[in-house]
Amino acid sequence: MKLRTTMYKHIFIFFIPVFFLGLGVHAQEDEGEDEEGLGTETVTVTKAYTPTISDAFKIKSLPEMNDSIVLQKKKIDYTIFSVPVASTFTPAKGKAATVKKTPPPILFNSYASVGAGNPGNVLADFYTSRAIGREDRLDLGLTHNSSRGDFDDVFFDNKFSDSKLDASYSQRDRDFDWVANVGFQHQLYNWYGTPEGALDLVTVDEKDARQNYFMGEVSTKLNMADSFFKSGELLYRRFWDSYKSGENRVVFEPVFDFPITDEELSLGAKVDWVNGKFENASLNNTDNTPEIKYNNLQVGLNPNLKILRDNLTLRLGAKFIYGMDLENSDGSFHIYPDVTASYRLLDDVAIAYGGIVGDLRQNSYYGFIDENPFVSPTLSMQPTDQQYDAYVGLKGQLFANLSYNIKGSYKAENRLPLFKLNPSNASRGEGPYVFGNSFDVFYDDVKTFGVFGELNVDVNRNFALGINAEYYSYNTETDNPAWNLPDLTGSLFMDYQIGEKWYMGANLFYVGKRSDISSVAVPSTPANLFASEIIELDGYFDANAHIGYRLNKQLSIFVKAANIANNNYQRWANYQVQGLQILGGATYKFDF
């Protein structure tokens, strides 16, 4: 009520002067109109108008309470009543708890392993790595594997041996690392796979059908940091045999990097030269003339751009290769795609990938021996023109311990080397490989469709299991089978660490059926008119396993079993493999 009354007083005081001022103005207007109409008057202001803003009357957030009853707080005094208590407790000194540390593994720079078993199998392996100064290191390795053989109804000896020595010197610095390698290898094999009846009409004085292969190579590799020259590799290899065949090969591959904003542009180059000769002519010739010489050179460039995005990795490139047949003064220019991509669909669960690539692959005598040691020293040497290899796949991890990979591919290759039996050409007589017991290289244009699948399971850090399989379908230009290429392959492997002492592993692989051809040479007759018969080779399984026990940190013993099913299958036509083989040995680690 007091607030409202005050407001009314202010309003009344404000309107009084306004009312009288209005009366004065009206009176002047009336007088002017009566006398002369609208006139002019002079108004003198004796005091300037200075309006002010009055404070608003707000309700207090904490209004005063006019209450007749007000509670007053009572003052309280606190007093502590202390009573002494006798105590004999003495606190013990604090001590930090200790954490048991896992001792670091004891590492040794050398080891030696030896083993022996049936039928006359011997295994030896030695390796050492020594530091020379702070940045230099020397590595040395020696391996040997041999067998006396135990095949029944085989005329020729069937023993084999494979020994290799490798040495390398490496140097590592802040701006580069460099390594130089030297290697020597000796292999001994016998052409023991004579077809039934091949020696009935032939007098053979010796059972020795051995072939010795020798290899020596030197190589070096340099990697640079913070340089447009990224890396470079140089290799020289000399390969020869006991039948006066010889081959030289030189490969030089530098790589240059050119950074462009967030992308990576690189340029690879290649110079690949292979030169060799065979003393004897192809067994498709009834006469041993002429000798075979080859001299192939490839020079190529491989520019590519790598693009990285959040979930995408894309490489766009091409290969430009000029191949020369220096022996026949011929050459050709090739352009191949080199495009690959991968995209993360669901993080690590699903990664899609694909690509289309091509290349001019250099074939060599050494490379053929690595695939099939029973070839004859009478081969023709041509490069393989892989026009394209297109593939698409999906890989990833379904669970933390389960990964998968599936892929489909289609490729076209011209002059693809296929191994097939040489014709029986006993009239030549220059060696023990003329009885239909050696292999030739047949070049065909082949288109291949393939499907691949793989699963890997890591149950825990001590147990791993994997399985894979691949199916192939071939289409050849000559309408012949794709000689000695399987239609189905598969493998299964397992590794198991049983506690701290025991360990074991196993692998099982399958190779599907293959086709080959057996023929007999007829004097003065073209090779395509030789009497021939197609051979169907059955698919086969091969199971292998090993188990070992660590006696201490340095010494362990092991037992290995090969071809557990004792299946005398044929890897190559007329070449059966050894049956069940058991080999035992020991491995010793030490500092040298």
C-alpha positions, 0 to 999 in steps of 0.5 A: 500500500505504501508503494502504490500511494507513493506512485500516485503522488508522483503522477499527480505532481507531474500532471499539474504543470502539464495541465496549466501549460495546456491551458495557457497555450489554448488561451493564446491560440484563442486570442490570436484567432480572435484578433488576427488569426495565427500569429507568432510569439516569442517564448523565453526559457529561463531554465533548461530542461534536464530530465532525470531517470529515477531508480526503479523500485525492485523487490528485494531478493531477501525481503525483511520479515516483520514477524512477531516471533523471531527465533534466536540462535543459542550460543553453545560452548564446546569443551573437550574432556581428555583422558590419557590412555597408556599405549605400547604400540610402536609403528614399524618402518614402511618398506616398498613392495617389490615386483618380480621382474621377468628375466630378459631372454638370454640371446646367443649369437650362434647355433649349430644343428645336426641330425641323421635318419633313414634312409641315410638322411643327413641334416646340418645347419650352422649360423653365427652373427658377430658385431664388429664395432658399433655399426658393423656386423658379420653373418655366416650361415651353412646348410646341408641336406642329403640322402642316400635314397632307397627306391626299389626297381630303380636302375640309376642311383637316386641319392641327392645332396644340397649344400649352401654357404652364405656370408654377409657384411652389413653397416648401419648409420644414421643416414644409410644402411648397407649390406654385401652378400656372398653365396656358394651352392652345390647340388647333386641329383640323379636322373633316376626316373626312367620309364618302364622298358626304357633301358631294355634295348640299351646297354648302360655300363654305369649306374651313375646318372648324376648331375652336379649344379654349382652356383656362386653369387655376390650382391649388395644393397643400399638404403638411404634416408632423407634422400631422393635416392631411396635404395639400390640393389646389384646382383651378379650370379654365375651358375654352371653344371657338370655337362658344360652348361653355364649362365651369367646373370646381372640385375641392377634395380635402383629406386628414387623417391620424389615427395609431392605434398601428401602423396609419394611419387617414386621411380623404379628402374631395372636392368636385367641381363642373362646370358648362357649356353648349353653344350647339347641341342634339344632332345626334340632333335634327333641330331645333337646339333646345334648347341643352344645359346641365349642372351636376353637383356631387359631395361625398364622404368616403373613410375608409380604414385602412392595415395594415402587417405583415411581408409584408402591406399592406392598405388597408380603406376605402369611398367615400361620395359624394352626386351632384347634378344641379343643372340638373334638381334631382336627386340620389343617394347612392352607397357604393363599396368601396375595398379593396386588398391586397398580399402578398409570397409570395417576397420580391421574386420574387412579390408577390400583389396585388388589390382591389375599388374603385369611384367616381363619376367626373365627366365633363367637356368638357375630358376628352372633348377630351383623348381625342377632339378630333373630338367635336361641341360638342353633348354631354350630360354625365353622371357615370359610376357605376363600381360596382366594379372587382375585380382580382387579379394577381401581380408581381415580379422573376424576376432582377435585371434582369427584372420581370413583372406579370400581372393579371385584372380585372372591372368594372361601369360604369353610364353609361360614355361611348362615342364614336360617329359623329354622324348626318349632319344637313346640314339643321341647317347650323350648323357644319362638324361636321354631315356625319357627321364628328364624334363624340357621346358615347353612355352605356351600362352596360358590364361589362368583363373584362380580362387584362393582362401585362407584361415589363420587361428592364433588360439593363444601365444603358444598355439597357431593353426592355419589352412589354405586352398587354391583352385586353378582353371587353365586355357592354353593357346595350343589346346594342350593341358597345362603340363604339370600344373595342378588344378588344386592345392592346399596346406595345413600347418600347426605350431604348438609350444607345450610349456617351457620345455616341449614344442611341436609342429606339423604340416599337411599339404595336397597337390591335385592331379597333373598331366604330362606326356611321354614320347619316343623320338624317331630319327629324321622325324619332326617332334610333333610326329613322335609317338606319344601318350598323355600321362595322368598323375594322381593328386597326393597328400604329404604329412610332416611333423616334428617334436622337440625338447629343450634340455636347457637354455642352450641345448635341445633335441628334436625328432622329425618325421616326413611323409608320415603316410608312407605314400610313394607318390610321384611329384614328377612323372616317373619320379617317386619320392621317398617313403616314411623318413624319421630323423633325429638330432640336436641343436646347440646355441652358444656365443662365438 
